């Protein structure tokens, strides 16, 4: 008989913290209009925060605002390319002008797609690292430069990935960038602790959602038997990550900083007593042998 696994979470709409925990607080979520970012933004709004939805896409910004307002929260959309310091400053200025001084930043925006390292173009590498690592740093820096002179406390959550510890075949660009984000989180927690700024990481596990990118959704076999791939016996729900995010930024986590909280049902720690046969990443992605492709796959332009 198959063991039952971990329990199901409370229903959608439930909160892990008391109502009003974020009353009077301003939270910015980058990439807050889709998927896990939207779930995080919605939960902050449900708890009373005014939420800035920061994204390059007007469609995504509108979806994030609608989700927050649908939960009873207040939201503002701000256009932003997190690779550009001036774009960040302009977006954060717009949020503060309308909602008030920022208290919390969730660095959720990312770029990613599967590709063998030998197929990856320099531009593909630069783009993902620029969004994931540089963008996270630049957003953190901008918030700190607002909080420190004003002698105001704050909290930052950087969304990471478990392959920051383990490596990520097929995702060399993202894995390297997320490893940098983990180290950055730990470094900034020490540097900015004296100013009352807490910096933590949040690592999602397998949490299917309707906004997964086409490149990720197209990974062969991705949606087959997902529950059986996790020790918990089930996949996670975006709201479970959102509850963790709101906790880490709350007064109840006032002594937690420099930590990366993994929300994945222990999946990243799973090991086999006898490892299954190894499958090279090209075979996993159904790629032909290197050099035999009829045309350059995605991410391989010079």
C-alpha positions as YAML, in Angstrom:
chain: A
units: angstrom
residues:
- id: 1
  name: UNK
  ca: [0.00, 0.00, 0.00]
- id: 2
  name: UNK
  ca: [1.27, 3.46, -0.90]
- id: 3
  name: UNK
  ca: [1.88, 5.63, 2.22]
- id: 4
  name: UNK
  ca: [-0.41, 8.66, 2.50]
- id: 5
  name: UNK
  ca: [2.39, 11.25, 2.36]
- id: 6
  name: UNK
  ca: [2.16, 14.75, 3.78]
- id: 7
  name: UNK
  ca: [-1.20, 16.34, 4.57]
- id: 8
  name: UNK
  ca: [-2.95, 18.71, 2.24]
- id: 9
  name: UNK
  ca: [-2.61, 22.41, 3.11]
- id: 10
  name: UNK
  ca: [-5.45, 24.61, 4.35]
- id: 11
  name: UNK
  ca: [-7.75, 25.80, 1.58]
- id: 12
  name: UNK
  ca: [-7.12, 28.65, -0.81]
- id: 13
  name: UNK
  ca: [-7.95, 31.91, 0.95]
- id: 14
  name: UNK
  ca: [-6.65, 30.81, 4.34]
- id: 15
  name: UNK
  ca: [-3.78, 32.78, 5.88]
- id: 16
  name: UNK
  ca: [-0.92, 31.70, 8.12]
- id: 17
  name: UNK
  ca: [-0.78, 35.00, 9.99]
- id: 18
  name: UNK
  ca: [-3.36, 37.10, 11.84]
- id: 19
  name: UNK
  ca: [-5.55, 39.42, 9.76]
- id: 20
  name: UNK
  ca: [-4.05, 42.87, 9.50]
- id: 21
  name: UNK
  ca: [-0.44, 41.70, 10.01]
- id: 22
  name: UNK
  ca: [0.65, 43.96, 7.15]
- id: 23
  name: UNK
  ca: [-1.74, 46.85, 7.70]
- id: 24
  name: UNK
  ca: [0.04, 50.07, 6.80]
- id: 25
  name: UNK
  ca: [2.95, 48.24, 5.14]
- id: 26
  name: UNK
  ca: [4.05, 48.55, 1.53]
- id: 27
  name: UNK
  ca: [5.31, 45.44, -0.25]
- id: 28
  name: UNK
  ca: [6.86, 45.24, -3.72]
- id: 29
  name: UNK
  ca: [6.88, 41.93, -5.61]
- id: 30
  name: UNK
  ca: [8.94, 41.73, -8.80]
- id: 31
  name: UNK
  ca: [7.34, 39.43, -11.31]
- id: 32
  name: UNK
  ca: [4.23, 39.67, -9.16]
- id: 33
  name: UNK
  ca: [1.75, 39.24, -12.00]
- id: 34
  name: UNK
  ca: [2.17, 35.55, -12.74]
- id: 35
  name: UNK
  ca: [2.50, 32.18, -11.04]
- id: 36
  name: UNK
  ca: [4.25, 32.05, -7.69]
- id: 37
  name: UNK
  ca: [4.86, 35.81, -7.63]
- id: 38
  name: UNK
  ca: [1.16, 36.47, -8.07]
- id: 39
  name: UNK
  ca: [0.32, 34.07, -5.23]
- id: 40
  name: UNK
  ca: [2.82, 35.83, -2.96]
- id: 41
  name: UNK
  ca: [1.52, 39.29, -3.86]
- id: 42
  name: UNK
  ca: [-2.07, 38.16, -3.28]
- id: 43
  name: UNK
  ca: [-1.30, 36.82, 0.19]
- id: 44
  name: UNK
  ca: [0.43, 40.03, 1.25]
- id: 45
  name: UNK
  ca: [-2.63, 41.94, 0.05]
- id: 46
  name: UNK
  ca: [-4.95, 39.61, 1.96]
- id: 47
  name: UNK
  ca: [-3.02, 40.44, 5.14]
- id: 48
  name: UNK
  ca: [-3.43, 44.18, 4.68]
- id: 49
  name: UNK
  ca: [-0.38, 45.26, 2.69]
- id: 50
  name: UNK
  ca: [-0.45, 47.75, -0.15]
- id: 51
  name: UNK
  ca: [1.32, 45.85, -2.94]
- id: 52
  name: UNK
  ca: [3.41, 47.14, -5.81]
- id: 53
  name: UNK
  ca: [3.36, 44.76, -8.79]
- id: 54
  name: UNK
  ca: [6.58, 45.27, -10.74]
- id: 55
  name: UNK
  ca: [6.98, 43.71, -14.20]
- id: 56
  name: UNK
  ca: [7.97, 44.49, -17.78]
- id: 57
  name: UNK
  ca: [4.67, 43.14, -19.11]
- id: 58
  name: UNK
  ca: [1.55, 45.29, -18.95]
- id: 59
  name: UNK
  ca: [-0.58, 42.14, -19.15]
- id: 60
  name: UNK
  ca: [1.21, 40.59, -16.20]
- id: 61
  name: UNK
  ca: [1.02, 43.77, -14.14]
- id: 62
  name: UNK
  ca: [-2.73, 43.97, -14.72]
- id: 63
  name: UNK
  ca: [-3.18, 40.33, -13.70]
- id: 64
  name: UNK
  ca: [-1.23, 40.89, -10.49]
- id: 65
  name: UNK
  ca: [-3.21, 43.98, -9.54]
- id: 66
  name: UNK
  ca: [-6.48, 42.16, -10.24]
- id: 67
  name: UNK
  ca: [-5.43, 39.22, -8.05]
- id: 68
  name: UNK
  ca: [-4.44, 41.44, -5.11]
- id: 69
  name: UNK
  ca: [-7.59, 43.53, -5.36]
- id: 70
  name: UNK
  ca: [-9.65, 40.36, -5.66]
- id: 71
  name: UNK
  ca: [-8.33, 39.29, -2.26]
- id: 72
  name: UNK
  ca: [-9.40, 42.61, -0.74]
- id: 73
  name: UNK
  ca: [-5.99, 44.26, -0.95]
- id: 74
  name: UNK
  ca: [-4.74, 47.45, -2.55]
- id: 75
  name: UNK
  ca: [-2.29, 47.27, -5.46]
- id: 76
  name: UNK
  ca: [-0.38, 49.43, -7.90]
- id: 77
  name: UNK
  ca: [1.33, 48.38, -11.13]
- id: 78
  name: UNK
  ca: [4.76, 49.75, -12.02]
- id: 79
  name: UNK
  ca: [6.61, 49.01, -15.24]
- id: 80
  name: UNK
  ca: [10.18, 47.90, -14.63]
- id: 81
  name: UNK
  ca: [13.13, 46.14, -16.22]
- id: 82
  name: UNK
  ca: [15.08, 44.91, -13.21]
- id: 83
  name: UNK
  ca: [18.27, 44.73, -15.28]
- id: 84
  name: UNK
  ca: [18.34, 48.53, -15.41]
- id: 85
  name: UNK
  ca: [19.05, 50.52, -12.20]
- id: 86
  name: UNK
  ca: [17.21, 53.59, -13.44]
- id: 87
  name: UNK
  ca: [14.14, 51.55, -14.34]
- id: 88
  name: UNK
  ca: [14.12, 50.12, -10.82]
- id: 89
  name: UNK
  ca: [14.45, 53.56, -9.25]
- id: 90
  name: UNK
  ca: [11.62, 54.91, -11.40]
- id: 91
  name: UNK
  ca: [9.33, 51.98, -10.53]
- id: 92
  name: UNK
  ca: [10.08, 52.17, -6.80]
- id: 93
  name: UNK
  ca: [9.54, 55.94, -6.86]
- id: 94
  name: UNK
  ca: [6.13, 55.37, -8.46]
- id: 95
  name: UNK
  ca: [5.19, 52.83, -5.79]
- id: 96
  name: UNK
  ca: [6.27, 55.10, -2.96]
- id: 97
  name: UNK
  ca: [4.54, 58.12, -4.47]
- id: 98
  name: UNK
  ca: [1.21, 56.31, -4.56]
- id: 99
  name: UNK
  ca: [1.40, 53.77, -1.72]
- id: 100
  name: UNK
  ca: [3.98, 55.18, 0.68]
- id: 101
  name: UNK
  ca: [7.52, 54.17, 1.71]
- id: 102
  name: UNK
  ca: [8.46, 50.58, 0.92]
- id: 103
  name: UNK
  ca: [8.86, 48.11, 3.78]
- id: 104
  name: UNK
  ca: [9.20, 44.74, 2.06]
- id: 105
  name: UNK
  ca: [10.72, 43.55, -1.21]
- id: 106
  name: UNK
  ca: [10.18, 40.12, -2.75]
- id: 107
  name: UNK
  ca: [12.64, 39.47, -5.58]
- id: 108
  name: UNK
  ca: [10.69, 36.90, -7.56]
- id: 109
  name: UNK
  ca: [11.30, 37.94, -11.19]
- id: 110
  name: UNK
  ca: [13.42, 35.43, -13.11]
- id: 111
  name: UNK
  ca: [14.27, 34.12, -16.55]
- id: 112
  name: UNK
  ca: [14.85, 30.48, -17.36]
- id: 113
  name: UNK
  ca: [14.62, 27.79, -20.03]
- id: 114
  name: UNK
  ca: [16.23, 24.35, -20.39]
- id: 115
  name: UNK
  ca: [19.26, 24.06, -22.66]
- id: 116
  name: UNK
  ca: [22.44, 21.95, -22.60]
- id: 117
  name: UNK
  ca: [25.42, 24.13, -21.70]
- id: 118
  name: UNK
  ca: [27.20, 23.42, -24.99]
- id: 119
  name: UNK
  ca: [24.17, 24.68, -26.92]
- id: 120
  name: UNK
  ca: [23.78, 27.84, -24.86]
- id: 121
  name: UNK
  ca: [24.62, 31.12, -26.55]
- id: 122
  name: UNK
  ca: [26.57, 33.83, -24.72]
- id: 123
  name: UNK
  ca: [23.48, 36.02, -25.00]
- id: 124
  name: UNK
  ca: [21.28, 33.39, -23.35]
- id: 125
  name: UNK
  ca: [23.76, 33.09, -20.49]
- id: 126
  name: UNK
  ca: [24.02, 36.86, -20.03]
- id: 127
  name: UNK
  ca: [20.26, 37.39, -20.16]
- id: 128
  name: UNK
  ca: [19.39, 34.87, -17.45]
- id: 129
  name: UNK
  ca: [22.26, 35.89, -15.16]
- id: 130
  name: UNK
  ca: [21.39, 39.55, -15.70]
- id: 131
  name: UNK
  ca: [17.76, 39.06, -14.67]
- id: 132
  name: UNK
  ca: [18.22, 36.53, -11.87]
- id: 133
  name: UNK
  ca: [21.43, 37.67, -10.16]
- id: 134
  name: UNK
  ca: [22.06, 41.24, -11.25]
- id: 135
  name: UNK
  ca: [18.39, 42.18, -11.10]
- id: 136
  name: UNK
  ca: [18.04, 40.77, -7.59]
- id: 137
  name: UNK
  ca: [21.10, 42.68, -6.39]
- id: 138
  name: UNK
  ca: [20.03, 45.94, -8.01]
- id: 139
  name: UNK
  ca: [16.55, 45.77, -6.47]
- id: 140
  name: UNK
  ca: [18.01, 44.96, -3.03]
- id: 141
  name: UNK
  ca: [20.45, 47.81, -3.33]
- id: 142
  name: UNK
  ca: [17.79, 50.33, -4.29]
- id: 143
  name: UNK
  ca: [15.60, 49.41, -1.32]
- id: 144
  name: UNK
  ca: [18.51, 49.53, 1.12]
- id: 145
  name: UNK
  ca: [19.49, 52.99, -0.14]
- id: 146
  name: UNK
  ca: [15.97, 54.14, 0.74]
- id: 147
  name: UNK
  ca: [15.74, 52.45, 4.13]
- id: 148
  name: UNK
  ca: [19.20, 53.15, 5.59]
- id: 149
  name: UNK
  ca: [19.23, 56.98, 5.42]
- id: 150
  name: UNK
  ca: [15.69, 57.03, 6.82]
- id: 151
  name: UNK
  ca: [16.66, 54.69, 9.69]
- id: 152
  name: UNK
  ca: [13.74, 52.40, 8.77]
- id: 153
  name: UNK
  ca: [13.55, 48.64, 9.20]
- id: 154
  name: UNK
  ca: [12.77, 46.42, 6.25]
- id: 155
  name: UNK
  ca: [12.64, 42.85, 4.98]
- id: 156
  name: UNK
  ca: [13.75, 41.27, 1.73]
- id: 157
  name: UNK
  ca: [12.96, 37.81, 0.39]
- id: 158
  name: UNK
  ca: [14.91, 36.52, -2.60]
- id: 159
  name: UNK
  ca: [13.26, 33.62, -4.39]
- id: 160
  name: UNK
  ca: [15.90, 30.98, -5.06]
- id: 161
  name: UNK
  ca: [16.16, 27.41, -6.33]
- id: 162
  name: UNK
  ca: [17.40, 24.19, -4.78]
- id: 163
  name: UNK
  ca: [19.91, 23.65, -7.57]
- id: 164
  name: UNK
  ca: [21.86, 26.53, -6.05]
- id: 165
  name: UNK
  ca: [23.18, 23.77, -3.74]
- id: 166
  name: UNK
  ca: [23.19, 20.80, -6.08]
- id: 167
  name: UNK
  ca: [23.84, 22.15, -9.57]
- id: 168
  name: UNK
  ca: [21.23, 22.03, -12.32]
- id: 169
  name: UNK
  ca: [22.01, 20.08, -15.49]
- id: 170
  name: UNK
  ca: [20.12, 21.70, -18.35]
- id: 171
  name: UNK
  ca: [19.94, 24.96, -16.43]
- id: 172
  name: UNK
  ca: [23.57, 26.02, -16.05]
- id: 173
  name: UNK
  ca: [22.70, 29.70, -16.47]
- id: 174
  name: UNK
  ca: [19.88, 29.72, -13.91]
- id: 175
  name: UNK
  ca: [21.63, 27.37, -11.45]
- id: 176
  name: UNK
  ca: [24.77, 29.52, -11.38]
- id: 177
  name: UNK
  ca: [22.72, 32.69, -10.98]
- id: 178
  name: UNK
  ca: [20.59, 31.21, -8.18]
- id: 179
  name: UNK
  ca: [23.76, 30.09, -6.39]
- id: 180
  name: UNK
  ca: [24.83, 33.71, -6.57]
- id: 181
  name: UNK
  ca: [21.48, 34.81, -5.17]
- id: 182
  name: UNK
  ca: [21.87, 32.43, -2.21]
- id: 183
  name: UNK
  ca: [25.33, 33.82, -1.44]
- id: 184
  name: UNK
  ca: [24.11, 37.38, -1.94]
- id: 185
  name: UNK
  ca: [21.26, 36.76, 0.50]
- id: 186
  name: UNK
  ca: [23.67, 35.57, 3.19]
- id: 187
  name: UNK
  ca: [26.10, 38.45, 2.55]
- id: 188
  name: UNK
  ca: [23.49, 41.19, 2.64]
- id: 189
  name: UNK
  ca: [21.89, 39.74, 5.78]
- id: 190
  name: UNK
  ca: [25.18, 40.34, 7.61]
- id: 191
  name: UNK
  ca: [25.91, 43.74, 6.07]
- id: 192
  name: UNK
  ca: [22.44, 45.15, 6.57]
- id: 193
  name: UNK
  ca: [21.48, 43.52, 9.87]
- id: 194
  name: UNK
  ca: [22.83, 46.50, 11.85]
- id: 195
  name: UNK
  ca: [20.41, 48.73, 9.93]
- id: 196
  name: UNK
  ca: [17.39, 46.56, 10.82]
- id: 197
  name: UNK
  ca: [17.09, 45.06, 7.34]
- id: 198
  name: UNK
  ca: [16.51, 41.31, 7.20]
- id: 199
  name: UNK
  ca: [17.35, 39.34, 4.06]
- id: 200
  name: UNK
  ca: [16.19, 35.77, 3.52]
- id: 201
  name: UNK
  ca: [15.83, 33.28, 0.70]
- id: 202
  name: UNK
  ca: [12.75, 31.29, -0.26]
- id: 203
  name: UNK
  ca: [13.09, 28.17, -2.39]
- id: 204
  name: UNK
  ca: [10.03, 26.65, -4.07]
- id: 205
  name: UNK
  ca: [9.72, 23.01, -4.93]
- id: 206
  name: UNK
  ca: [7.47, 21.41, -7.51]
- id: 207
  name: UNK
  ca: [4.47, 23.76, -7.57]
- id: 208
  name: UNK
  ca: [2.58, 23.57, -10.88]
- id: 209
  name: UNK
  ca: [0.65, 26.67, -11.88]
- id: 210
  name: UNK
  ca: [-1.09, 28.01, -14.95]
- id: 211
  name: UNK
  ca: [1.61, 30.57, -15.77]
- id: 212
  name: UNK
  ca: [4.54, 28.22, -16.32]
- id: 213
  name: UNK
  ca: [6.53, 29.33, -19.36]
- id: 214
  name: UNK
  ca: [6.20, 27.40, -22.59]
- id: 215
  name: UNK
  ca: [9.87, 26.36, -22.49]
- id: 216
  name: UNK
  ca: [9.52, 24.85, -19.01]
- id: 217
  name: UNK
  ca: [6.16, 23.26, -19.76]
- id: 218
  name: UNK
  ca: [7.63, 21.64, -22.88]
- id: 219
  name: UNK
  ca: [10.22, 19.60, -20.95]
- id: 220
  name: UNK
  ca: [9.47, 15.97, -21.94]
- id: 221
  name: UNK
  ca: [7.48, 14.12, -19.28]
- id: 222
  name: UNK
  ca: [7.19, 17.16, -17.02]
- id: 223
  name: UNK
  ca: [3.54, 16.60, -16.09]
- id: 224
  name: UNK
  ca: [3.59, 12.82, -15.86]
- id: 225
  name: UNK
  ca: [3.18, 11.39, -12.36]
- id: 226
  name: UNK
  ca: [4.26, 14.55, -10.59]
- id: 227
  name: UNK
  ca: [2.94, 13.53, -7.17]
- id: 228
  name: UNK
  ca: [5.05, 10.37, -7.23]
- id: 229
  name: UNK
  ca: [8.26, 12.37, -7.66]
- id: 230
  name: UNK
  ca: [8.11, 13.96, -4.21]
- id: 231
  name: UNK
  ca: [8.65, 12.29, -0.80]
- id: 232
  name: UNK
  ca: [5.57, 14.20, 0.35]
- id: 233
  name: UNK
  ca: [3.46, 12.18, -2.08]
- id: 234
  name: UNK
  ca: [2.09, 15.34, -3.63]
- id: 235
  name: UNK
  ca: [3.17, 18.53, -5.36]
- id: 236
  name: UNK
  ca: [3.08, 21.85, -3.56]
- id: 237
  name: UNK
  ca: [0.59, 24.68, -3.97]
- id: 238
  name: UNK
  ca: [1.56, 28.29, -4.72]
- id: 239
  name: UNK
  ca: [-0.26, 29.43, -1.58]
- id: 240
  name: UNK
  ca: [2.16, 27.37, 0.51]
- id: 241
  name: UNK
  ca: [5.04, 29.44, -0.81]
- id: 242
  name: UNK
  ca: [3.03, 32.61, -0.23]
- id: 243
  name: UNK
  ca: [2.45, 31.72, 3.43]
- id: 244
  name: UNK
  ca: [6.18, 31.18, 3.86]
- id: 245
  name: UNK
  ca: [6.98, 34.54, 2.23]
- id: 246
  name: UNK
  ca: [4.59, 36.46, 4.45]
- id: 247
  name: UNK
  ca: [5.99, 34.73, 7.53]
- id: 248
  name: UNK
  ca: [9.62, 35.49, 6.68]
- id: 249
  name: UNK
  ca: [8.87, 39.19, 6.25]
- id: 250
  name: UNK
  ca: [6.66, 39.45, 9.32]
- id: 251
  name: UNK
  ca: [7.40, 40.53, 12.91]
- id: 252
  name: UNK
  ca: [7.07, 36.85, 13.88]
- id: 253
  name: UNK
  ca: [10.33, 36.16, 12.02]
- id: 254
  name: UNK
  ca: [12.18, 39.17, 13.43]
- id: 255
  name: UNK
  ca: [15.22, 37.09, 14.40]
- id: 256
  name: UNK
  ca: [15.48, 35.18, 11.12]
- id: 257
  name: UNK
  ca: [17.93, 36.58, 8.59]
- id: 258
  name: UNK
  ca: [20.41, 35.04, 6.17]
- id: 259
  name: UNK
  ca: [18.35, 31.86, 5.95]
- id: 260
  name: UNK
  ca: [17.05, 30.05, 2.86]
- id: 261
  name: UNK
  ca: [13.74, 28.32, 3.55]
- id: 262
  name: UNK
  ca: [13.05, 25.42, 1.20]
- id: 263
  name: UNK
  ca: [9.37, 24.64, 0.62]
- id: 264
  name: UNK
  ca: [9.47, 21.43, -1.39]
- id: 265
  name: UNK
  ca: [8.36, 18.43, 0.69]
- id: 266
  name: UNK
  ca: [12.01, 17.35, 1.20]
- id: 267
  name: UNK
  ca: [12.37, 16.68, -2.52]
- id: 268
  name: UNK
  ca: [15.76, 18.30, -3.02]
- id: 269
  name: UNK
  ca: [17.26, 16.08, -0.31]
- id: 270
  name: UNK
  ca: [16.01, 12.83, -1.85]
- id: 271
  name: UNK
  ca: [18.65, 10.22, -2.67]
- id: 272
  name: UNK
  ca: [18.45, 6.64, -3.97]
- id: 273
  name: UNK
  ca: [20.24, 3.80, -2.21]
- id: 274
  name: UNK
  ca: [20.98, 2.52, -5.70]
- id: 275
  name: UNK
  ca: [20.87, 5.34, -8.23]
- id: 276
  name: UNK
  ca: [18.75, 4.76, -11.35]
- id: 277
  name: UNK
  ca: [20.54, 4.64, -14.72]
- id: 278
  name: UNK
  ca: [22.00, 8.00, -15.68]
- id: 279
  name: UNK
  ca: [20.41, 9.82, -18.61]
- id: 280
  name: UNK
  ca: [22.46, 12.65, -20.15]
- id: 281
  name: UNK
  ca: [20.68, 15.98, -20.31]
- id: 282
  name: UNK
  ca: [20.57, 15.99, -24.13]
- id: 283
  name: UNK
  ca: [18.57, 12.76, -24.04]
- id: 284
  name: UNK
  ca: [16.28, 14.10, -21.30]
- id: 285
  name: UNK
  ca: [15.49, 17.10, -23.50]
- id: 286
  name: UNK
  ca: [15.21, 14.98, -26.68]
- id: 287
  name: UNK
  ca: [18.10, 16.88, -28.27]
- id: 288
  name: UNK
  ca: [20.11, 15.29, -31.11]
- id: 289
  name: UNK
  ca: [23.84, 14.81, -30.61]
- id: 290
  name: UNK
  ca: [25.72, 18.09, -30.52]
- id: 291
  name: UNK
  ca: [26.54, 19.27, -34.04]
- id: 292
  name: UNK
  ca: [23.87, 17.16, -35.71]
- id: 293
  name: UNK
  ca: [20.93, 19.50, -35.22]
- id: 294
  name: UNK
  ca: [19.24, 20.80, -38.37]
- id: 295
  name: UNK
  ca: [19.06, 24.26, -36.83]
- id: 296
  name: UNK
  ca: [20.00, 26.12, -33.66]
- id: 297
  name: UNK
  ca: [17.66, 25.36, -30.75]
- id: 298
  name: UNK
  ca: [16.36, 28.10, -28.51]
- id: 299
  name: UNK
  ca: [19.08, 30.09, -26.78]
- id: 300
  name: UNK
  ca: [21.86, 29.15, -29.19]
- id: 301
  name: UNK
  ca: [22.24, 32.29, -31.28]
- id: 302
  name: UNK
  ca: [25.78, 33.72, -31.24]
...
